[in-house]
Amino acid sequence: MMIHKGEADALICGTLGMFAEHMRYIDQVIGLRPGARHYAAMNAIILPSRTVFICDTYVTNDPDAEHIAEMTLLAADEVRRFGIVPKVALLSASNFGSVDTPAARKMRAALALITERAPDLQVEGEMHGDAALSEEIRMRVFPRARLRGEANLLVMPTLDAANISFNLLKTAAGGGVTVGPMLLGAARPAHILTPSATVRRIVNMTALAVADANAPRPQESLF
């Protein structure tokens, strides 16, 4: 309510309670940014040799192609706030058509929508995780891929895939050093953490919330 009334510039919550409950109040009081139709959550993992962003880790169980496209554009916009050029991989059990499942078809449809709306964005899919992180593997499988180098933004077909990947990576390889969850799509800076958030993550998210609050708010839709 303080944000709604203009008495605060940003919100961090979620260290107690369920993510969905906080999400419900943010939706009711703050709402979506102009043109956005969905929320999404993104986490960053700081690994020894790279930083990767994973989306959607907390909000939508099984997003459709339109939602995947929208969250990808929102996530790419947020990645740019870190001073990083987004390189997007749409992940799937299919590697450039190797499997024809509903999830693979969804990611192909999302790619078409993203390419139409953001032709300059480096994005490719649908692909396996190793092809996303290794240009050598990707070029061997699909030499015509538009994405060059290592992907840094991994967009998953379902919440299960994103959340499992994030938690495995942060524990097995990331030393628990993460930023997020970053809530995408809200009209004002509002981020829902989790009860497992460390002091370091709260400090990181506070800095991110300040940066978001000082950034120009979009008056028109990205979409």
C-alpha positions in Angstrom: 0.0 0.0 0.0 2.9 2.4 0.6 4.0 1.9 -3.0 0.5 2.3 -4.2 0.2 5.6 -2.3 3.6 6.8 -3.5 5.2 6.7 0.0 7.7 4.0 -1.0 9.6 3.3 -4.2 10.2 -0.5 -4.1 9.2 -3.6 -2.2 11.0 -6.7 -1.0 9.1 -9.4 0.7 8.8 -13.2 0.9 11.3 -14.2 3.6 8.2 -15.4 5.5 5.2 -17.0 4.1 4.3 -18.5 0.7 5.4 -17.0 -2.6 1.8 -17.3 -4.0 0.3 -15.3 -1.2 2.7 -12.4 -1.7 2.1 -12.6 -5.4 -1.6 -12.3 -4.9 -1.2 -9.0 -2.9 1.2 -7.5 -5.4 -1.2 -8.3 -8.2 -4.1 -6.8 -6.3 -2.4 -3.6 -5.1 0.4 -2.9 -7.6 -0.7 -4.7 -10.7 1.0 -5.2 -14.1 3.2 -2.8 -16.0 1.7 -1.2 -19.1 1.1 -3.7 -21.8 2.1 -6.8 -19.8 -0.4 -9.6 -19.4 1.6 -11.9 -17.1 4.1 -12.0 -14.3 7.2 -14.2 -14.2 10.2 -14.7 -11.9 13.9 -14.8 -12.8 16.9 -15.9 -10.8 20.6 -15.3 -11.5 23.2 -17.7 -10.4 26.8 -16.5 -10.2 28.9 -19.5 -11.2 32.8 -19.7 -11.2 33.1 -19.1 -14.9 29.8 -17.4 -15.9 26.5 -15.9 -14.7 23.3 -17.4 -15.9 19.7 -16.1 -15.6 16.9 -18.7 -15.4 13.2 -17.9 -16.0 10.4 -18.6 -14.9 11.4 -20.1 -11.6 8.3 -19.3 -9.4 5.2 -18.0 -11.0 3.5 -19.9 -13.8 3.3 -23.7 -13.9 2.9 -24.3 -17.6 3.1 -21.0 -19.6 1.9 -21.0 -23.2 3.9 -19.7 -26.1 2.6 -16.2 -25.8 3.6 -16.1 -22.1 7.0 -17.5 -22.9 7.6 -14.8 -25.5 6.5 -12.1 -23.1 8.6 -13.3 -20.2 11.6 -13.6 -22.5 11.3 -9.9 -23.5 10.8 -8.8 -19.8 13.7 -11.0 -18.7 16.0 -9.6 -21.5 15.1 -6.1 -20.4 16.1 -6.9 -16.8 19.3 -8.6 -17.8 20.3 -5.4 -19.6 20.0 -3.5 -16.2 23.0 -5.6 -15.1 25.0 -4.2 -18.0 24.9 -7.6 -19.8 23.9 -8.2 -23.4 21.2 -10.9 -23.2 21.8 -14.0 -25.1 18.7 -16.1 -24.9 18.3 -19.9 -25.2 14.8 -21.4 -25.2 15.3 -24.8 -23.6 13.6 -28.1 -24.2 14.0 -31.8 -24.3 14.1 -31.2 -28.1 17.3 -30.1 -29.8 16.3 -28.1 -32.9 13.4 -30.4 -33.8 14.9 -33.7 -32.6 11.7 -34.4 -30.5 8.2 -33.3 -31.3 6.5 -32.9 -28.0 3.9 -30.3 -26.9 6.6 -28.4 -24.9 9.0 -28.4 -27.9 6.2 -27.1 -30.2 5.4 -24.4 -27.6 9.0 -23.2 -27.5 9.2 -23.1 -31.3 6.0 -21.0 -31.4 7.5 -18.7 -28.7 10.7 -18.3 -30.8 8.6 -17.1 -33.7 6.8 -14.5 -31.6 10.0 -13.2 -30.0 11.8 -12.9 -33.3 8.8 -10.9 -34.7 8.7 -8.6 -31.7 12.4 -8.2 -31.0 14.4 -9.0 -34.2 17.6 -7.6 -32.8 17.5 -9.9 -29.7 20.0 -12.8 -29.8 17.7 -15.7 -29.2 17.5 -19.3 -30.4 15.7 -22.5 -29.7 14.4 -24.9 -29.0 17.6 -26.6 -27.7 19.2 -28.7 -25.0 21.0 -27.1 -22.1 24.5 -28.1 -23.3 23.8 -26.6 -26.7 22.8 -23.4 -24.9 26.0 -23.1 -22.9 28.4 -24.4 -25.5 28.7 -22.7 -28.9 30.7 -25.7 -30.2 27.9 -28.2 -29.4 25.3 -25.8 -30.8 27.1 -25.2 -34.1 27.7 -29.0 -34.5 24.0 -29.7 -34.1 22.6 -26.6 -35.8 25.2 -24.6 -37.8 22.6 -22.0 -38.9 21.9 -21.0 -35.3 21.6 -17.2 -34.9 22.8 -17.2 -31.3 26.6 -16.9 -30.9 28.7 -17.5 -27.9 27.3 -18.8 -24.6 23.7 -18.2 -23.7 23.3 -16.2 -20.4 19.4 -16.2 -20.2 17.9 -19.7 -20.1 14.1 -19.7 -20.6 12.5 -23.0 -19.5 9.2 -24.5 -20.8 7.7 -25.1 -17.4 8.1 -23.9 -13.8 9.3 -27.3 -12.7 12.1 -27.3 -15.2 13.2 -23.7 -14.2 12.9 -24.2 -10.5 14.7 -27.6 -10.5 17.5 -26.3 -12.7 18.0 -23.3 -10.6 18.1 -25.1 -7.3 20.4 -27.8 -8.6 22.9 -25.3 -10.1 23.0 -23.0 -7.1 23.8 -26.0 -4.8 26.1 -28.1 -7.0 28.0 -25.4 -8.8 27.1 -21.9 -7.6 28.1 -22.1 -4.0 24.6 -20.7 -3.2 25.5 -17.3 -4.6 22.3 -16.1 -6.3 20.3 -13.0 -7.1 16.5 -13.2 -7.1 13.8 -14.1 -7.5 13.3 -10.9 -9.6 9.7 -10.4 -10.3 9.0 -9.4 -13.9 6.0 -7.7 -15.2 4.9 -5.6 -12.1 4.1 -1.9 -12.6 6.5 -0.9 -9.8 9.7 -2.6 -8.4 8.5 -5.5 -6.2 10.4 -8.6 -5.5 9.4 -11.7 -3.6 12.2 -13.6 -2.0 12.0 -17.0 -0.4 12.4 -18.2 3.2 15.8 -19.7 2.2 17.2 -16.2 1.3 20.5 -15.4 2.9 21.5 -12.0 4.2 23.8 -11.7 1.1 20.8 -12.3 -1.2 18.7 -9.8 0.7 21.4 -7.2 0.3 21.8 -8.0 -3.4 18.1 -7.7 -4.0 17.9 -4.4 -2.1 20.5 -3.0 -4.4 18.6 -4.3 -7.4 15.3 -2.8 -6.1 17.0 0.6 -5.7 18.4 0.4 -9.3 14.9 -0.6 -10.6 13.3 2.3 -8.7 15.7 4.8 -10.2 15.3 3.5 -13.7 12.8 5.1 -16.0 9.4 3.3 -15.8 8.0 2.3 -19.2 5.1 4.3 -20.4 4.4 2.1 -23.4 4.4 -1.7 -23.8 7.4 -3.7 -24.8 5.0 -6.0 -26.6 
